[in-house]
């Protein structure tokens, strides 16, 4: 390590890849830090420096180097071989231990045992890894991923083929060749079975197998979680969940006029482009092997927070994410999202979020690792209080009139005034060929606003499913056309 490099490190605060120690008087915390570095993203531990960065030096650096080599060999398993250097800073000598992300992970501190001694780095502290995280480290070190694993107890019929057809805008069932190409089906002992990713994306009973694979959305009054105003739980297939989350956020936002170059345009009070990118990023990169909590979307007056289960991928830091460095945690989910046009280019999502925030003059988004989750906070340009006149408490006519979907909804409701129709019949009447466009801009908004309902609500994917006006939709239609006359 050069003098310039060590001086730069000494000017930095302790964090995920850096820690200072005064001496070897407490070797156990030092060993724990080396284990955590090796399991997480590598790092440097510098001895002879106070916590505030004051250089103290060590009395006998050669003796300390020898002691460290022996202690590391005795205290850590599998064996860890870090680089140990003696570095001069002015009249002082420091001992720098550099650890790289290990391919032999998970390492553990022997004094705590194999079950309790696996540690990971979280910010500037070390945290004990649970069983799910240890298993994830083992998979990653061996080059396998959670979502590509077979589910041998299931069959092709456990995939929701109607949902897949809707997602891929296909009139026909996707054949086995296509499903294998997407790795929604994988080979296991001579037969095809769904992959974990296949069930996470399109499983008929996804939550039976992965009870936390859903999205919890909440709108809170003010800037904390003291009072919740509205909430919804989203259990739709992951590709459809993107639109459902966006609809929930729009429900609590409003549109306002902007004038420029002698033209008026309406803009949302929340940065939808950034939020959509962040939502997709969370759905694709969540660690679905973790148990205990779903993906969470929290809408406050001044910001929107998106939390996804799982720490950053091994070797990754928040600074890496900002620079556009990416590691794919769920290649099956990522591949399907790209096929559906939800991902433009792998690895560019977070970088685009920061670039778009800068372009819109918004505060820089904030990323942090909390417990076993990653939280992305997006600040709003101006507060969006609950009391805004365009809120969910308004009459149906007023709220839908302010919606961007008002023009499509009028003809949709008028068509249904003659009686129930299927999704295909509605698209035919509206002369729309693209299923996803119809669902996003017509069917889902009308269902969300309770203007229409399913005739078979207990069987949402039935081929006999039709849609009809609700009393609320009938009142809206009558009021709307009364106003037009």
N, C-alpha and C positions, 0 to 999 in steps of 0.2 A: 504494500500500500504506500503510495507516494505521500510526501508531506502535504501537498495541496489537497489530496483526497481526504486525509485524516482531518485536516483543518475544516474542510467542508462538512464532514460528518459531525464534528464537534459543535458546529453551529446549528445543527438540526435538533429538533426535540425528539425524545424517545418515541418510538412508534412500533408499527408492525414488524419492521426489519432492523430496528436499532435499539440497543439498551446499553446503559452505562453502569459500571460497578466500581466502587472505591477500591476493593481489595478482595481477597479470598477468605475473609473471616466467616462468611456464610455461603458455603459451597452449594448447598441444596437448591436455593433459588436460581443460582447460576446454571446448574445442570438442567433444571426444569426449562429454563429459557432456551438452552441449546436444543433440547428435545422439541420444544414448540416451534423453533425456527425450522428444524429439519422436516417437520410434518406439515408446515403451512406454506411458507414462501421464501425460506432462507432468511439470512440476516447477519448482522455483525454485533458482537458483544465486545465492548471496549472496557478493559480493566485499568484503573488508575484515574478515573474521572468521576467527579461527584454528580449527583442527580441533576444539578443545575448546569452541568457542562464545564464546571471548573476543573482544570487539569491539575491533578495531584501527583501523578506518576506512581511507579511501584518501586520498592526498595531493592529487590533482587530479581530482575526480570528473567534471567536464565533459570534460576531455581523455580520461579513460578511457571515458566513454560513447561519444565519437566513434570512438575506436580499436576498441572492441568492435563497433560497427555495421559498420565496414569489414572487420574480421577475420571476422565471421560470414558476411558476403556472399561473401567470397573462399574460405572454408574449407569450406562446407557446401553440398551439392546434394541434392535440389532446394533452391531458396532458402528460407531459414528467416527468418521475421519475428517474433522474440520481442518482448515488452514489456521495455523497459529503464527502470528508475526509479532516481532518487537519493532515498535515505531517510535522515533524520537520526535518530540514536540518541544522546541526550545531546549531547556536543560533537563526536561523530564523524559522518561521512557514509559511507553504504554504497551500493554499486551492486547492485541486485537485477535479475536477468534471469529473467523468467518465460516458460516455454515451455509450450505446450499440445499435447496429442496432435494430431499433424498428419494431415490428410486426404491429404497428398501423400506419405506414407511409402511405402516406406522411404527415409529420408534417409541420406546417407553422408558420411564425412569424406574430403574429396578427397585428402589426403596419403596415405591408405591405399588409395585406389582403390575402384571400385564394388563389387568382389567382397569385399574385406576390410574396407572402411570402414563397413559397416552395423553399428551397435552398439545394444544394448538394455540396459536397466537391470535389474540383479539385486541386490536389497538396496541397499547403499550403494556398489556398484561397477558398472563398465561391462563388458559382455561382447560379443565379436564374434558376430554372428549367422551361423549356417550357412545353406546354400542352402534347406533345407526351411522354416526360420523366415522367411527373406526371402520365399519364395513365399507363405507363410501371411499375412504382412503385406500383400503385394500383393493377395491375395484379399479380405482384410478391408477394406482401403482402398477397393476397388472395389465392396464390398457383396455379394460372393459368399461362399459357404462351401464347405468341402472336401466335406462329405458329400452335398451336393445335386448335385454334378457328375455328368454321365453317364459311363458306361463303355461306349463304343460298340463295343468288340470283343466284348461279351457279349450274351446274349439273355435273355428271360424264363425260359428253362429253367435258367439258372445260379443262380436263386433256389431255395432248398430249400422247396418248397411244403408238404411234410409238417411241417416245423418251424414254418412260419407258421400252419398249421392248428392245431397244438398250442398255440401261443402265444395265438391269438385264440379258442381253444375253438370252432372251426368244423368242422362235419362236411363242408362243401363247400370246394372250392378257392376262394380269394379271387379275384374277377374283376379285370379290368384297371382298371375304374373305381375300385375300392377301392385297388388298388395304386398308381394314379396319385394318388389323393387323399392317400395316405400318403407319396407321392413315393419309394416303393420302386422304381417304374418312372417314367422321365422320357422326354420326347420328344426324339429326336435325328435330324435330317434325315429327318423323316417316318416314323420307326419308334420303337417303344418299346424302351428298353434299361434295364438296372438302373442305379440311382444308386449312387454310392460308399456312401451310407448303407444302401441296400438290401443290398449285398454284405456290408458290415460287420455288419449285423444277421442276415441269413439266407442268406448266400452258401454255395453247396455247397462251394466250394473257397476259402473266405475267406482262409486263410493263404497260399495260392498268390499271391494278389494283395496281401495285407497281412500280411506274415510276422510282424509284431509285435502283431497284434490278438488277443492272448490274455491270460490272467491267470495269474500265477505266485504260488502260495500257499506259505508256509513257516512252520513252527513251530520257533522257536529255543529252545534251552535257556539260561535266564538272561536277561540284559537287553542282549545284544549279538549280533552275527552270527558269533561264533566257532564255535559248534557247532549245526548244524541237526539237529533231531530227526525231522522229518517234512516232506514237501513233496508238492505235486501241481500239475500243469499243467492248466488248464481251457480247453478249446477249444470249448465248447458255444456255440450262438447267444447273443448278449449278454443277451436277456431271461432265458433259462434260467440263465445264468452267475450271476445274482444269488442264486438258490437254492443253486447248487453251492458258491459261496464261503461262504455262510452255513452249509452243512452241514460244510464243512471246519473252520470256526471252532468250531462246536458239538462237533465230534469231539474238540477239545482243551480244552473247557471242562467245567464240571460244574454241576449244579443243587443248590441248597441251600434248606433250609426257612426261611421267615420267618413270624413270628407277629405278628398284630395284630388287635385287636377280636375276640379269642377265636377267630380263624380262622387256619388254616395256608395258606400259599401257597408254591409252589416258584418260585425265581427263578434265572436263570442267573448264573454268575460273571463274565460279560462283558455289556456293555450292548448287546444285540442290536438294539434299536430304533435306537439311534444308529449302530451299525455298518452296518445295512442301508441307512440313509439315505446314509451316507458311500460305501458301495459303489456305489449307484445314481448318486450324484453323479460318482464317478470314471468310470464307464462312459459316462455321457452327455457329460461335459465333456473327456474325454481328446482330445489332438491326435493323431489317427490318421495324420496325414501325416508325423509324426516317425518316424524309423527308429532302431533300436538297442536298444530294450528294451520289454517289455510292461508292462501294469499289474501292480503288485506289492503283495501283502498279506503283511505280516510280523507274526507273532504272537510277542511276547516275554512273559516272566513278568509284567512290569509295565505293558505297553502294547500296542496294536495300531496299526501304521503302514500307511497306504494311500497308495501313490505312483502318480500318473498322469502320462503323458508330456505335455509342453507347458507353457509358462509361462502365467500368467494372461492373460486376454484384454486387448488394448490398452485403456488407460484404466481398467483395474480394479486395485484394491489389495486387500490382505488385509483392511484395515479396511472397505472396501466390502462384501466378502463377508460379514463378520460382521453388517453392518447389513441384509443381505438383498438388496443390489444384485446383479443377475445379468445376464450376457450369454450368450446361447445360442451355443455354438461349433458344435454339431451339431444343427440344427433337425430333420433327418429322424429321427435317433435319439431326440431328445427327444419328438417327436410320437408315435412308436410307443410309447415308454415310458409316455407319458401315456394313450394309448388303452388300454394294458394295465393301467392303474391303479397302475403302479409310481411315478409322479410324481403327487402330489396337486395341486400348484400350482407353476407355473414360477417359479424364482427364490427359493423359500422353503426349499430343502433345507439349506443351510449354516446359516441362521439357526435352523432347528429343531434342528440338531445341537447348537448352543451352548446353546439354551434347555433342551433335554432334559438335557444334561450338568449344567447348573446345578440343574435340578429334582431330579436324582438325587444331588446333592452330590458330583459328580465334579470333578476339576481341569479347568480350561478347556482344551478341545482346542487343539492348536498347529498352525498352518498356516505353511509356509515354502516358498519357491521355491529349489530346489537344481538347479544346472546347467540342464537343460532340462525339469525336472519339478516338480510340486507335491506336497508331502508333507503329509498330515493325520495327526497323532498323537493317539490317544485313550488317555488314561491309565485304568487299571483302578482300581476302588475298593479292591481288595486284590490282592496278587500271586497269580498262578495258576501255581504251579510244575509242572514236568513230573511230579514225583513224586506228584502228587495221586492218591489211590486210584482215582478214576474216570478212567482214562486208556486210551489205545488198546492198551495191553499186556495188558489184562484178558481174561478168557475172553469168548467171544461172548455167552454167556448173560447174564453180569453186565453187560457194556457195553450190550447192547441193553435189558436190564431197566431201566437207568438212563435210557434214551432216552425222549424225549417221544413217540416213534412206536411204543412197545411195543403199545399197544392195537390200532392198525390193522394192525401186522405179524402178529399172531397169526392173524386170520381170513384175511389175504392168503396166508400160508404154508400154512394148512390147505387153502385152495382149490386151491393148486398141488400139494398132496400127491397129487391124483388124476391129475396129468399136466400138460403144458405148455398154456398158454392165451395168447391175444393180449391186448393192452392193453384193447381194447374189451370182450372177454369178462370180463376181471377186473373192470372197472368195472361191468359188468352184474351180476356175482355180488355185488359189494359195494354195489350200488344207488347208485352215484355217477355223477352226470351231468357234473360239472365236470372237464374234462380236467386243467387246471392244478393244481387242488386234489389230484386223484388222483396226479399226477406228483410234486408237492412233498411230500406227506405219506405216500405209500404206496410208489410205484414207486422213486423216487430213493433214499430211505433204505434200502430193501431191497437195491438194487443196490450202494449205497455200502458197506454192511456185508457185502457178498458173501454174502448169504443166498439171493439168486436171481441168475440170469444169463440173457443173451439166447441164443436158439437159433441166431441168425444174427449173431454179434458183428461180423463183417466188413461187414455191411449194416445198421447200426443203425436206419435209417429205412425199411427194407423193409416193404411192406404185408403180407408173410408173417411178420413178426417175432413171435415168441412168447417167453414167459418160463417158466423151470423152476427148481425148487429146486436149489441146490448141495448137496454133501455137508455143508457147514457149516450150511446152512439146515435140512437134514433132521435133523442132530444137535440143533440148537436146538429144532426142533419137538418132537422126542421128549423132550428134557429138560424143556421147558416144560409139556407136557401130562402128563408123569410127575409133576411137582411139583404140578400142579393136582389130580391124583387122589390 
